[in-house]
Amino acid sequence: MSKRSSILIIITLVIFTGVAAFLSSRLAFDYDFEHFFPQNDPDLDYFLDYRETFENDNDYVLISVGNQESVFNKEFLQKVNRFSSDLSKLNHIEEVISPTNIKQPILNTFGYIEIPLLHIDDPSKLKSDSLRISKSNEYTKTLFSSDFESVCIVIHNSQIITKKASDELLADLEDLISAYDFKELHYAGKIRGQKTYLTKMKYELVLFLSISVLLIVVFLFISFRSAYGIIVPLITVLIAITGVLGIMQLLGKSLDVMSTLLPTILFVVGMSDAVHILNRYIEELRSGKQKMDAIKVTFREVGMATFFTSLTTAVGFITLMAVPIKPVQDFGMYSAIGVILAFMIAITFLPATLSLLGTPKISKTNPKELFWNKVLSKGFIYVIRNQGKIVIGYLIILTLSIIGIFQLEVDYKLLEDLSEENPLQQDFRFFENNYSGIRPFEMAVYTKDSSSIFDYKVMQEMDKVESYLYDDYEAGFILSPVSIIKSINKAVHSGNSEYYRVPTKESKYKSLLKKLKRTNLKDKLKHFVNENNSVCRFTGKMDDIGSKKVKERNVAFEQYFQSNIDSDLIGYKLTGTALLVDKNNEFLSTNMIIGLSIAFLLIALLIGLIFKSIRMACLSIIPNVIPLAFIGGLMGYLGTSINMSTSIIFTIAFGIAVDDTIHFLSKLKIEQNKGKSLMYSLKRTYLSTGKAIVLTTLILCGGFVSLILSDFKSTFLIGSYVGLILFMAVITDLLLLPILLMNIKRKK
């Protein structure tokens, strides 16, 4: 490579980096649960129609305020009332339901009147109010905590609220909360969850990349002991990261909870290419070659292997695009683009830079005195002498791993990503312990034939459904046409809580329907019944018990419905954002094996074409399947669930881990093509490539280990388990792969 062409390449890359840096600086952050819903899914289509008819199920905020003495205190309740009134004046607020602004309807011969649930201006009546409320099940764990030490305010914000409006509302809400300075206050909702995730994502993006850079600089210094061996690889990888972020912005992609991992992953994966090339270049210099000759040999031999490893890593990421979930598809696509871009930059920038720079001092070190040669020589001798023990050891590991794999379970909780120390998670737990929870429950009930939701027999069946939901399904805060009918019946009987039920006689029920027109409850029906009275909505809250237990409850509910409900009259359909997230999680988890199988097949096919051998293709898979099985078994023993986050660990890790095997096999092929014996070729490969794959694995593990500092559980698990898989993979390549090669080659 001439000096002129080298300078031209560097100038081109500088311009490319400048443009990419400008574009990447404009990248936006986004966190929307709905992006994780499966695409082209009938349940999603149903929910979208459902919320058009009724309303979205998670556009709300719950605020709980407490008083240690008693919530039935005049000063406290008046403060709550002022707070509720000020809340209703905020932009993007549609409705505020507070214990202090609720009116109980009373229907009698004198007409329709409303009395306040709480007489906040008359302390003498608060005691009787408290007695009445304590006997009314519809207010317990809804607007009043189970211990009556706090009250809950329900805020309904604008439907399908935009991120900008969401941020504005949250800022106004938090300002108002600060102004009132309640001694005990908890709040939760989508607008707060979205803000919490986005703030964490921005912080962790910088944190992970900084820690990765620091760790890798340390590893590079230990390996090459020169600024030369640190700065050149760092610049190579940083150009690739800047480039892919610029491409993302150019294509209109925002950073989400998955793509924030992209810079860290690309940093450690791209560094692997640079280290392999730089390590081989120094080896060629040590063998006595001149600088330009060393560059030519390095890129002729290692360059092709690096291309193949980049290709297999990209294939591992591309298989994620088969999952019909947009953030996962984007993560797979941009990761693959980044890996290929990192290779292209390494294969152009490195030779241009090396040709312009002087010969590194480390290349003058005597190889016989090198630490790596001594350690790897002992390692190779150990493998040769203990082949039987090593094979038996791996068979035991594989057996135990398979047993552990069968203990894996599919499970996911809505906020399991956040640690228990996170304030949002703590507020979430508060609502679970003191109220009905915060996980949305949504169900549509529809009539069959020409029946109406308000037919007496239909209402009786729906009453049984609601009772089951409260008593056995353990949902709470349930609102439906049934609860509205019960409220009217209670109003007819002077607000007596004993009559909060559906009348036992049809004649009395029909009388209630006539009175329905005289109450303000009729206005609420539009949120619960469609225009032709054929479909209605059951909405509520429940604890975030996990997708596994929810599925069990759904199965039990189906059995109850078929056995106890007249299915000729009504049917039902569970729906809502929580159900879609559960389905998405289960879909990802159960399709993990399919995606991994595709990755196995494609990568084995590529390796088979590279080495023109089916045996080599199969052999290359073995040392990389064992680490995956080991981690799968470990997850089973540790009780780590398979979910949306952990299911992609194996695909990511396999695509990266197989790189070491390819480098090993490529070097062995080069040595044998020189006419060397199998044992000599293996030893040369073990000493040369062994050092490179150990170094790159340490770098990779260092990069992924930085993810364990994340406050997101999913990111922590990805960092921990991918790091373990890569570490296990390099150990297997150094222990088991030479044994497999010796036996297969000898038989051949």
Buried (B, 14 or more C-beta within 10 A) or exposed (E): BEEEEBEEBBEEBEEBBEBBBEBBEEBEBBBBBBBBBBEEBEBBEBBEEBBEBBBBBBBBBBBBBBBEEEBBBBEBBEBBBEBBEBBEEBEBBEEBBBBBBEEBBBBEEEEEEEEBBBBBEEEEBBEEBBEBBBEBEBBBBBBBBEEBBBBBBBBBBBEEBEBEBBBBBBEBBEEBBEEBEBEEBBBBBBBBBBBBBBEBBEEBBEBBBEBBBEBBBBBBEEBBBBEBBBBBBBBBBBBBBBBBBBBBBEEEBBBBBBBBBBBBBBBBBBBBBBBBBBBBBBBBBBEEBEBEEBBBBBBEBBBEBBBBBBBBBBBBBBBBBBBBBBBBBBBBBBBBBBBBBBBBBBBBBBBBBBBEEEBBEBBEEEEEEBEBBEBBBEBBEEBBEBBEEBBEEBEEBBEBBEEBBEEBBBBBBBBBBBEEEBEBBBBBBBBBEBBBBBBBBBBBBBBEEEBEBBBBEBBBBBBBBBBBBBEEBBBBBBBBBBBBBBBBBBBBBEBBBEBBBBBEEEEEBEBBEEBBEBBEBEEBBEEBBBEEBBBBBBBBBBBBBBBBBBBEBBEEBEEBBEEEBEEEBBBBBBBBBBBBBBBBBBBBBEBBEEBBEBBBBBBBEBBBEBBEBEBBBBBBBBBBBBBBBBBBBBBBBEEBBBBBBBBBBBBBBBBBBBBBBBBBBBBBBBBBEEEBEBEEBBBBBBBBBBBBBBBBBBBBBBBBBBBBEBBBBBBBBBBBBBBBBBBBBBBBBBBBBBBBBBEBBEEE
